[in-house]
Amino acid sequence: MSYIDGFVVAVPTDKKDAYRAMAERAAPIFMDHGALRLVEAWGDDVPDGKVTDFRRAVQATPEETVVFSWIVWPSREVRDAGMKGFMEDPRMKEMTDMPFDGQRMIFGGFAPIVDIGRE
């Protein structure tokens, strides 16, 4: 079964185009290292919760938008090797200006337990 990496980050709303450009530069690097799919989703309907929510999770300010992203890999083994390759890829050295605060990014790897849908 596949393996999923998930990410949530707060991006300054006025840096949407810069974030998209960065994601479009990073996507082929992930794909070259074994990823099957990469999705970057700009927050459009992200409600405030009573106890917790996406905005609080990344300490988003009113001037920021929450981005929810995921990468689909064929397996955990491919993901482990792919992430290592991604981080060591020389193209990553060109990506020095990140349009968000990486310290507030939350991320993790997930083993699917239900996967229903159409390809």
C-alpha positions, -999 to +999 in steps of 0.1 A: +000+000+000+011+036-005+026+059+020+016+096+026+036+126+039+013+154+051+022+190+058+004+221+072+021+255+070+011+291+075+020+313+044+018+351+043-013+356+021+006+382+000+032+355-008+008+331-025+025+335-059+060+330-043+047+299-025+032+285-057+065+291-075+085+274-048+061+244-048+063+241-086+101+240-084+101+214-056+075+191-071+097+177-099+124+170-074+100+149-053+088+131-084+123+124-096+129+107-062+099+084-064+068+104-054+037+095-072+017+127-065+021+160-048-007+183-039-005+218-025-038+232-013-043+269-004-067+273+025-102+284+013-126+273+040-105+268+072-128+275+102-117+284+137-123+256+161-135+257+197-105+237+210-080+234+182-078+240+144-054+242+115-047+279+121-037+273+158-017+243+149+007+264+128+002+297+148-012+314+117-017+352+120-046+370+104-022+380+076-015+343+068-033+315+050-030+278+059-017+255+033-024+218+035-001+196+014+005+159+008+028+137-011+019+101-021+047+076-023+045+039-035+057+027+000+074+038+032+107+024+018+105+045-013+095+076+008+124+071+031+149+069+002+131+096-017+131+121+011+168+115+017+174+120-020+153+151-021+172+167+008+205+159-009+195+169-044+216+198-057+185+216-070+175+221-034+205+244-029+188+268-054+157+270-032+170+294-005+141+319-002+112+300+015+081+322+016+070+308+050+083+301+085+095+265+084+096+263+122+058+265+123+053+237+097+038+205+110+044+173+091+044+136+094+043+103+076+011+083+074+003+046+066-031+046+050-056+023+067-085+031+043-080+042+007-112+043-014-116+063-046-110+065-083-077+068-101 
